[in-house]
Each structure stands twice: as C-alpha cells, then as structure tokens.
C-alpha cells in the first residue's frame, strides 16, 4: 500500500487543481462528512501548495503517449493500480482523521476510456452509497468515455473536470497525437448542458439528484507549447463564458520528459508566468475585466515585472485619477492596490466622512501603489499628476528583485 | 478619584454580565480582567462582578436588536482572542453601539475601536479556518477519535459546529493542551472535558501505545508517505509553506513532526 501511494500520488501531483470549494452538502444522519462551500486546506507541502483533497491516480498505466506527461506509455517507470476497495478504504480512513477534505480521483487510461471511467465511478459509487460519504469528490471525466458513464459520474461527483492541457488544437495534436479538441470539448459541453438542465429540474423538484454541484474545471499547461498569453486568456474567457466553467487552472510546465525534442528545455517551471496568468484570471473572475482589456493583439504578453492590473492602469491613464468619495464600485475595483474587500469598505465608509489615507491603510489598501491613481482627502483635485512612465519607474523594480514565486494575493 | 477595575470569571457570559453591571451603575472601568490578571494598587478599587446568565442574555439580545447579528458575532469572536486589554476595547465598542445604534457600525474604519475589534476578530476567524484543516484525529483503543490542538486563541467553542456536522457519526474529543480543556462529542451532544494527564506525548501529540487504536500507525505512515509524494521538488518554496502553515502549528501535525 505504501508503494502504491508513493507511485500513484507522485504520478498525480502535476495536476494543480486542489480546491474543494463551491459545493455545500450537509451531512445526513449516520453519514460521514460534508462539503464546506469555502474550501479548506488541510496541509501544505514544501512546494507551498495546499493539500485539500487526496489527489491520486487510480492507475498510472496509460495507453496514450502524450509528450508532456510523466505517465506516457513510453516512459520506463514503475506502474501500479489500486483495487476499488483499497482506494475507498484509504479515502474514508484519511477523511475520518481530518487529513483531507475529500478525494480527487484521476487515472491514466487503462485499456480504454470506458474501462477506466467505470473504475473511477466504482470508487465514487462505493463511497457515496456504501459508506454514506458526503465529503468532496472531484473526478476526471476521461476524454472519450461514453455519455452514460459521464452522466453517472456527475451524480456522485461534486466537480468534474476534463483537462485541455495544451491550449491550442495544433499543438495538442503535435504533443498528444491520440488526442484532439473535440474529444475534450464534447464531454465538457455535455457536462455544461447537464448542469443547466439539472438546475431547471431542481427548480421544479427540489429532491431531484444534483449533478456536479461544484461545477466543472479544466487545466491548461503553460510553457510546453508556444501559445501567447493572449491566446491562453482568450481561451480561458471562452471557457468561462461559453462553457460556464468554474475554474481554469494554469500549470507551469514541469520538465518531466527532458529527452523529447518536441518540448522546450527548461531549468525550472515558468512560475512567474503562471502566477501572472492567475492574476489575470482573477481580474476576469472578480474584477470585471474582459480578456481583451488585459491583453490585445499588440500587447499579447503579460508583463513579468508587474501585475496585470497595474499594467492595464499604466496603459489607460485617461481612466485616472478615480475619486474615492464619488466613483462607483466598479471603477474603484480597477485601481491598482485595491482589492474586492477594500473596494466594498470604501463605498460603505463614505457616509462617515471623507476617505483618507488612514482609512485606506486600515482597509488594507496597498497605498504605495494606489496613491498614484486616486483622489481622496489628502489628494484633492488632481492627485499625484505623474506620467505613466514616472509611475512605472517608481513602482517596478529591476528584474533581479522579482522573486521566483509571488503570492497570488500580492 | 479612585479608578475602578472590574473582575469577572473569564467566560463570555461573565463579560456580558459585567457589561450589564457597568451600564446599570454608570461605571467607567479602567481595567477588566480575570481574577488572576487584575492589577492591584493603592489608587484603584477592584469590584468582582458575578455571572448572571439572564443578564448576559439581555445584553446579547439588546446588541442583536440595536445593531445586527453580524455585529454581535464580531464581539463574541473577538472576545475569544484572549488578547490583553480585549475586554476594555470591547466595552468601549459596545458603549458606542448602544449609544448610537447602527447596523453596519462594524464597517466604520474611521473609528479606532472598530478597526481594532475587526482586526482582532479577523485573527481569530483566520485561526478557526486554519484549524478546520489542521485538526488531526487519532483513533483510540476504545474507539473515540482524539485530536490535541494548541491554538493561539481560545477557539475550541468556535470549532465545534464544523466538526459536529462533519463527524456526526463518530465520537470525538478536541483537546486544547495549553488551556487544558476540551470538547467531547458523543454522537448526540457536546460537553466540556478536563483531563489532568492525557495519555499522549506532549511533544508530538501522539497517543500512548496503550491508548491508541490498532490501525493508527498504519494510516499515519500512509499519510506521511502521501505528503512526501505529492510534493513537486522542482517547485520548492518552503517560505510559502511556512507562511501558510506557520511553524508553531507543526507540533501536532504528523506530516511535519515525525
């Protein structure tokens, strides 16, 4: 069992999704567990990532040969597979000890997509039906699996995900000859449509079983193929709007197959780029930015030296300064250094007096950045009156000072 | 003039009773503290206020009605911080709420006291959220799930609703080794427990050989193996890990403390 965990956790670790949020399910009498809608991290590994779910492969045996994947069939690595009961027992035992928030189950493709999907479903079914397990389950929908199987999986899982991995069809075909976009997008559409029809059903019959209550997500590998940041954000935006995805994850390519000439040679995964993409993603999901505002065909690459909100502000000086005492919430959200919480507080605080530096500091605003873009008590009428170039020089340090990994919430 | 120092039993009900007393007698306390912490000097008078559940209840209801449930919850959470001086701070805050009732008073960042109370409550809530994840149960030989914790703030009462809901079918104890009390849930209801010498190693939180269940070590090793295997060495970032999971919490986390 120790050996299996070593192999199958190791093989699962390159999938970056870990979140356990977005689903709230209460426990039933005599049952085990519930799903907390805010998501809970149970531990953190030395790479600084959170452990929320038991992220593991059912098996790392795979019939495919995708260039970017550590589990491809031509790699000479130890292979293993769980038995259904083993994985169920492991999940329940970890859950009872509060090691984990639930299970994130994926697998290499054994024999065929349907064969694999059936094994994953057997685990989820046993957890839900035999063990009354109400914890979080995130399952992969294996591309190519039949519609019936995906339907059944959706009734047990809180979240389903189909990974696109390579952000353009041409490069996907190059790196993963057995895969194509339709094999990924078809199950994604099926899930998206079922989520919508399920919402309708549940309006009519409150007892109708829920289908993937936490929505679906996908992962894009960044840096294994030459797509521009603009292409990646455009794709993500289409997925959020067109397919109603809850999350798109960006995974900086970890060079696992160094000898493959189709892949770039990297010393370390592109962590700063990955972080900038997450910041841009945040802007789209919580700050009401469109992908074509963050980047466009002329500016198609995210600036590694500054966060995308600051970059947008410097490219759009006509938008500033924003008067914190009168501007609407949506405009305040666009000021560098001001987050969702502080934007709300600013609006709420107006009735008690003019917004001042003291207020802003107490609200957690990063004044060193925000001050160039605002009007408030200390900065009436015209504000700082600096040209974008001058602001940039003040705020952006030289390349050497950029840490390897930046916090997501800087 | 004498300064007044008020003394109470350290419970939240006790504090609310004290608030009732101070309003009734128009007292302006210089200090509010538990008996062990009250300072004594020639120029002050120490008054001991008794705990009355009914009076505490009236203050709580008044608070909810005059402001909002959110405001009232904020007070109760900040109280659990046990930070020195928190009682006087909350007293000042309550006085303002009762004098000028406002539903969203807790958002007023112009007010120094509001800011302090909100910051304190945020610290406590952050720790509660962390411990929803960092609590580690071990199965005992008599089939109770036992978890030692050592949080900065007195958060056990705030942890109960989450764990009661999640593990409704298994009896458990969450025990604070510094404050020397815990909560026992017997699958029906919860009660406080005081254990003078718990059967565990206080350096690791592990149950003693006699006390622990027969499979405990097996799953512990599987968990440690999992923790090691899921890490990506090429992405190493220990600073980030320590920021998100500070060292002071590692003692009872078997994946960090082996």
Interface residues (C-beta under 8 A of the other chain):
Chain A: X1 X2 X5 X6 X7 X9 X10 X12 X13 X14 X26 X27 X29 X30 X31 X32 X33 X34 X36 X38 X40 X41 X42 X43 X44 X45 X46 X47 X48 X49 X50 X51 X52 X54 X55 X56 X90 X93 X94 X96 X97 X98 X99 X101 X252 X254 X255 X268 X269 X271 X345 X348 X349 X352 X353 X358 X359 X362 X363 X404 X405 X407
Chain B: X104 X107 X108 X109 X110 X111 X115 X129 X132 X133 X134 X135 X136 X137 X138 X139 X145 X147 X162 X165 X166 X167 X168 X169 X170 X215 X219 X221 X222 X223 X225 X226 X227 X228 X229 X230 X231 X232 X233 X234 X235 X236 X237 X238 X239 X240 X241 X243 X244 X245 X253 X255
